[in-house]
């Protein structure tokens, strides 16, 4: 059985601040980052009747590649449903899409499915794909499910052990959120195991209300919700912003590469927080997802140069 090993913590010096970084991009050569933590349960458990993994999302989603890696490690087929695959991506596969195809993923374009009707991806899978198919294992978009908790709890235990070794009395753990699943289960674990650790996050996909809605689908006790830090302006997910590219370049020059979809907003929000709380001890959880830069970086360079 493949084991996900503890990841190191490195220090990144940026804008006069020393920020600890939990290097989950180094978790496993084929299975790393945020999604690997959320999918760890499926990697570590036996599913004797399962031969196919089913998921949905964007054709360039980090979850697509992570699920393809998981399926390959388990000897399963991946069926991944998307709303549409752009012709330029079909003709020139790159990034997560290309890597998933290389892992043997079957990526299904719902716009080409005659029986789709008015179904969105989730409804189509629930009503047209899963019924009567016991050999299929379905993971919701972004891994927002209770099965994500064991892998995230292991991450929390690693952070607690590191904090104790460093003899820190207080610690803030920061990461940007899509569905917010990792942030939520981290905060739940710290509340139960070490309440001197506080999780802070920002919503990269929707607003704060969207993030709280995602959390309520997994937990009813709002006292366990992480603290949300809001950016000073509204950003639209997937849109290119010059300040995102600038902070990404600054971090790379400081010695560490991050992905270009979630992390730039996360770092902008975190650096604003640190400007007002310069003495705070902060550990940033690296999201992994660097394969996505293969498609994002050319877009940024075409628009902003560099």
C-alpha positions in Angstrom: 0.0 0.0 0.0 1.3 3.5 -0.9 1.7 5.8 2.1 1.6 9.5 2.0 4.5 10.7 4.1 4.9 13.8 6.3 5.9 16.9 4.4 8.5 19.3 5.4 8.0 22.9 6.5 10.1 25.6 4.9 10.4 29.3 5.6 9.6 31.8 2.9 10.8 35.4 3.3 8.4 37.8 1.5 7.7 41.5 2.0 9.7 41.5 5.2 7.8 38.5 6.7 9.0 35.0 7.4 6.1 32.7 6.6 6.2 29.0 7.3 5.1 26.9 4.4 3.8 23.3 4.7 5.2 21.7 1.5 2.3 19.5 0.5 3.4 20.0 -3.1 6.1 17.4 -2.0 3.6 14.9 -0.6 4.0 12.2 -3.2 5.6 12.3 -6.7 2.3 11.3 -8.4 -0.3 12.4 -5.8 0.3 15.7 -3.9 -1.2 18.9 -2.7 -4.6 19.8 -1.3 -6.5 17.1 -3.4 -4.2 14.3 -2.3 -5.1 15.1 1.4 -8.8 15.0 0.6 -8.5 11.8 -1.5 -6.2 10.0 0.9 -9.0 7.9 2.4 -9.7 6.4 -1.1 -6.0 5.7 -1.6 -5.6 3.9 1.8 -8.8 1.9 1.9 -9.6 -1.3 0.1 -12.6 -1.2 -2.3 -12.8 -4.8 -3.7 -15.9 -4.3 -5.7 -14.8 -1.0 -7.3 -13.1 -0.8 -10.7 -14.0 2.8 -11.8 -13.7 6.2 -10.2 -16.3 8.9 -11.3 -15.9 12.6 -10.9 -16.7 15.9 -12.6 -15.4 19.5 -12.9 -13.3 21.5 -15.3 -11.1 19.9 -17.9 -8.1 21.8 -16.4 -9.1 21.2 -12.7 -6.5 20.0 -10.2 -9.0 17.4 -9.1 -9.0 15.9 -12.6 -5.3 15.2 -12.4 -5.4 14.1 -8.8 -8.3 11.7 -9.4 -6.5 10.3 -12.5 -3.4 9.7 -10.3 -5.5 8.1 -7.6 -7.2 5.8 -10.2 -3.8 4.8 -11.7 -2.4 4.0 -8.2 -5.4 1.9 -7.4 -5.7 0.2 -10.8 -9.0 1.8 -11.6 -10.5 3.5 -14.6 -11.4 7.2 -14.2 -14.5 8.6 -15.8 -14.4 12.4 -15.5 -17.4 14.5 -16.8 -17.0 18.0 -18.0 -19.5 20.5 -19.4 -17.3 21.2 -22.4 -13.8 20.7 -23.8 -12.6 23.7 -25.9 -11.3 22.8 -29.3 -7.9 24.3 -28.7 -7.4 22.0 -25.6 -8.6 19.0 -27.6 -6.1 19.8 -30.3 -3.3 20.8 -28.0 -3.6 19.0 -24.7 -1.7 20.5 -21.8 -1.6 20.9 -18.0 -3.9 18.8 -15.9 -5.9 17.7 -18.9 -2.9 16.3 -20.7 -1.5 14.6 -17.6 -4.9 13.0 -16.8 -5.1 11.6 -20.3 -1.6 10.2 -19.9 -2.8 8.5 -16.7 -5.5 6.8 -18.7 -8.5 9.0 -17.7 -11.6 8.9 -19.8 -12.8 12.6 -20.0 -16.4 12.8 -21.1 -17.7 16.0 -22.7 -21.3 16.3 -21.6 -22.1 18.7 -24.5 -21.6 15.7 -26.8 -23.9 13.4 -24.8 -27.3 13.0 -26.5 -29.1 12.0 -23.2 -27.9 15.0 -21.2 -31.1 17.0 -21.5 -31.2 19.8 -19.0 -29.0 18.0 -16.4 -25.9 19.7 -15.0 -22.9 17.5 -14.4 -23.9 16.4 -10.9 -27.5 15.6 -11.8 -26.4 13.7 -14.9 -24.0 11.5 -12.9 -26.6 10.9 -10.2 -29.4 10.0 -12.5 -27.8 8.6 -15.6 -24.5 7.1 -14.6 -24.5 5.8 -11.0 -27.8 3.9 -10.7 -27.3 0.1 -10.6 -23.5 0.4 -11.0 -22.0 -0.9 -7.8 -18.5 -1.0 -9.4 -18.5 2.8 -9.6 -17.1 5.1 -6.8 -18.2 8.7 -7.1 -16.3 11.6 -5.5 -18.1 15.0 -5.5 -16.6 18.0 -7.2 -13.5 19.3 -5.4 -13.7 16.4 -2.9 -16.3 18.1 -0.8 -17.4 15.1 1.2 -16.9 13.5 4.7 -14.4 11.0 3.2 -12.0 14.0 3.0 -11.8 14.3 6.8 -9.3 11.5 7.6 -6.6 12.7 5.2 -7.1 16.3 6.4 -6.9 15.2 10.0 -3.6 13.5 9.3 -2.4 16.9 7.9 -3.6 18.5 11.1 -1.7 16.0 13.2 1.5 16.7 11.3 1.1 20.4 11.9 0.5 19.9 15.6 3.6 17.8 15.9 5.7 20.4 14.0 4.3 23.2 16.2 5.2 21.3 19.3 8.7 20.7 18.0 9.1 24.4 17.2 7.8 25.2 20.7 5.3 27.7 19.4 2.6 28.8 21.8 0.2 30.0 19.1 -0.1 29.4 15.3 -2.3 30.6 12.5 -2.7 28.1 9.6 -3.7 29.8 6.3 -4.9 28.4 2.9 -7.2 29.7 0.2 -10.4 27.8 -0.3 -12.5 26.5 -3.2 -15.1 24.4 -1.5 -13.4 25.0 1.8 -13.3 21.3 2.7 -9.7 21.3 3.8 -10.0 24.5 5.9 -13.1 23.2 7.6 -11.7 19.8 8.6 -8.4 21.4 9.7 -10.3 23.7 12.0 -12.4 20.9 13.3 -9.3 18.8 14.0 -7.5 21.7 15.8 -10.6 22.5 17.9 -10.5 18.9 19.1 -6.8 18.3 19.4 -5.0 21.7 19.9 -7.1 24.8 20.2 -4.1 27.1 20.2 -4.1 26.7 16.4 -6.5 28.9 14.3 -7.3 28.3 10.7 -7.8 31.3 8.4 -8.9 31.2 4.8 -10.3 33.2 1.9 -12.9 32.3 -0.7 -11.2 31.9 -4.1 -14.3 30.7 -6.0 -17.2 32.7 -4.6 -17.9 35.1 -1.9 -17.9 34.5 1.9 -21.5 33.4 1.8 -20.7 30.8 -0.8 -18.0 29.4 1.4 -20.2 29.2 4.5 -22.8 27.4 2.4 -20.2 24.8 1.4 -19.3 24.3 5.1 -22.9 23.9 6.2 -23.2 21.0 3.8 -20.5 19.2 5.9 -21.0 20.6 9.4 -23.8 22.0 11.4 -21.7 23.5 14.3 -20.6 26.9 13.0 -18.3 27.4 16.0 -15.9 25.1 14.1 -15.9 27.2 11.0 -12.5 28.8 10.1 -12.1 32.5 10.1 -12.6 34.1 6.7 -10.4 36.9 5.6 -11.9 38.9 2.7 -9.8 40.6 0.0 -10.1 44.3 -0.5 -11.9 43.9 -3.9 -14.0 41.3 -5.5 -12.2 38.8 -7.7 -13.8 36.5 -10.3 -12.6 32.9 -10.2 -10.3 32.1 -13.2 -10.0 35.7 -14.4 -6.4 37.0 -14.9 -5.4 39.9 -12.6 -2.1 41.7 -12.8 -1.7 41.7 -9.0 -2.1 37.9 -9.0 0.8 37.5 -11.5 2.9 40.0 -9.6 2.6 38.2 -6.2 3.2 34.9 -8.0 6.4 36.3 -9.5 7.4 37.7 -6.1 7.0 34.3 -4.4 8.9 32.5 -7.1 11.8 35.0 -6.8 11.7 34.4 -3.1 12.4 30.7 -3.9 9.1 28.9 -4.1 6.6 28.2 -6.9 2.9 28.1 -6.3 0.0 27.4 -8.6 -1.7 30.4 -10.4 -5.4 29.8 -9.7 -5.9 29.8 -5.9 -2.6 30.7 -4.3 -2.1 34.3 -5.7 -5.4 35.4 -4.0 -4.4 33.5 -0.9 -1.0 35.3 -0.7 -2.5 38.7 -1.4 -5.0 38.3 1.5 -2.3 36.8 3.8 0.2 39.6 3.1 -2.4 42.2 3.9 -3.2 40.4 7.1 0.5 40.3 8.0 1.0 44.0 7.3 -1.4 44.6 10.2 -0.3 41.6 12.3 3.5 41.5 11.7 4.2 39.3 14.8 1.8 36.6 13.9 3.2 33.1 13.4 1.7 31.8 10.2 1.9 28.5 8.4 0.7 28.5 4.8 -0.4 25.2 3.4 1.0 24.8 -0.1 -1.9 23.7 -2.4 0.2 21.8 -4.9 -1.4 21.9 -8.3 1.7 23.1 -10.2 0.7 21.2 -13.3 -2.0 23.8 -13.8 0.7 26.4 -14.4 1.4 24.8 -17.8 -1.8 26.3 -19.1 -2.2 29.4 -16.8 1.3 30.8 -17.2 1.1 31.3 -21.0 -2.2 33.1 -20.5 -0.6 35.5 -18.0 2.5 36.1 -20.1 0.4 36.8 -23.2 -1.6 39.4 -21.2 1.0 40.9 -19.0 4.4 39.8 -20.3 7.1 38.5 -18.0 
